[in-house]
Each structure stands twice: as C-alpha cells, then as structure tokens.
Amino acid sequence: MTQEKFLTHLQDEIQIEHKLKPNDKLSDIPEWDSLAMLATLSVFDEIGIEVSIDELEQCQSVQDILKKAGIDKI
C-alpha cells in the first residue's frame, strides 16, 4: 500500500475532512481520540501489521504512524 492510499484510508476510518500530512501532530487533530486510535488499529489489521494500543499511544505524529506501517518513505 502506498503512503497516499494509507493516509486516505486512515482519513476515511477516522472521519477526518482535511487531508492528513506526515508532519501533522496527532495532538493538533481534533478527531484524534480513543475511537480514532481503534480505527487506526483496524487499518493496521487490514494491512496485516500488528500494532498494540500502547505502541500507537506513543505516536506523536502522522509520520510516526507511517513508520509503524512501514511506509514512511514516499
């Protein structure tokens, strides 16, 4: 999966209207809450990557999430 497709899918799952960018800080995204974290875990599960809620809680930016997905390079 490409970075762009992953981010688009993540946006849809979290129900974010604006386009996510790698340098976005998660704390600046109003929709980023516990439900968004569960939706993100679901996206990881769909692509076959196991990430724990604790690992996801350590992410501070969209780039950190992309690194966990192994697609942090364009």
C-alpha positions as CSV (number, residue, x, y, z in Angstrom):
1,M,0.0,0.0,0.0
2,T,1.3,3.4,-0.9
3,Q,1.6,6.2,1.7
4,E,-1.1,8.2,-0.1
5,K,-3.5,5.3,-0.1
6,F,-2.8,4.5,3.5
7,L,-3.4,8.1,4.6
8,T,-6.6,8.3,2.5
9,H,-7.9,5.1,4.1
10,L,-6.9,6.4,7.6
11,Q,-8.7,9.7,6.9
12,D,-11.9,7.8,6.0
13,E,-11.7,5.5,9.0
14,I,-11.2,8.4,11.4
15,Q,-13.7,10.5,9.5
16,I,-11.3,13.5,9.0
17,E,-12.4,16.0,6.4
18,H,-8.9,17.5,5.8
19,K,-6.0,15.7,4.1
20,L,-3.6,14.2,6.6
21,K,0.1,15.0,6.1
22,P,3.1,13.2,7.6
23,N,4.2,16.2,9.6
24,D,0.7,16.6,11.3
25,K,0.9,16.3,15.0
26,L,-1.7,14.0,16.4
27,S,-2.4,16.3,19.3
28,D,-3.4,19.0,16.7
29,I,-6.0,16.8,15.1
30,P,-9.4,17.4,16.9
31,E,-10.7,14.0,15.7
32,W,-7.7,12.1,17.3
33,D,-9.2,10.3,20.3
34,S,-9.7,6.8,21.6
35,L,-12.1,5.9,18.8
36,A,-9.7,7.2,16.2
37,M,-7.0,5.0,17.8
38,L,-9.2,2.0,17.5
39,A,-9.9,2.8,13.9
40,T,-6.2,3.2,13.2
41,L,-5.6,-0.2,14.8
42,S,-8.2,-1.6,12.4
43,V,-6.4,-0.1,9.4
44,F,-3.2,-1.8,10.6
45,D,-5.0,-5.1,11.0
46,E,-6.3,-4.8,7.4
47,I,-2.8,-4.5,6.0
48,G,-1.5,-7.3,8.2
49,I,0.6,-5.3,10.7
50,E,0.3,-5.9,14.4
51,V,0.4,-2.8,16.5
52,S,-0.6,-2.6,20.1
53,I,-2.6,0.3,21.6
54,D,0.5,1.1,23.7
55,E,2.6,1.4,20.6
56,L,0.0,3.7,19.0
57,E,-0.3,5.8,22.1
58,Q,3.5,6.6,21.8
59,C,3.0,8.0,18.3
60,Q,3.1,11.8,18.3
61,S,2.7,12.5,14.6
62,V,1.2,11.0,11.4
63,Q,4.8,10.2,10.4
64,D,5.1,8.0,13.5
65,I,2.1,6.1,12.3
66,L,3.5,5.7,8.8
67,K,6.7,4.3,10.3
68,K,4.7,1.7,12.2
69,A,3.1,0.8,8.9
70,G,6.5,0.6,7.2
71,I,5.5,3.2,4.6
72,D,7.2,6.3,5.9
73,K,9.1,6.8,2.7
74,I,7.4,8.1,-0.5
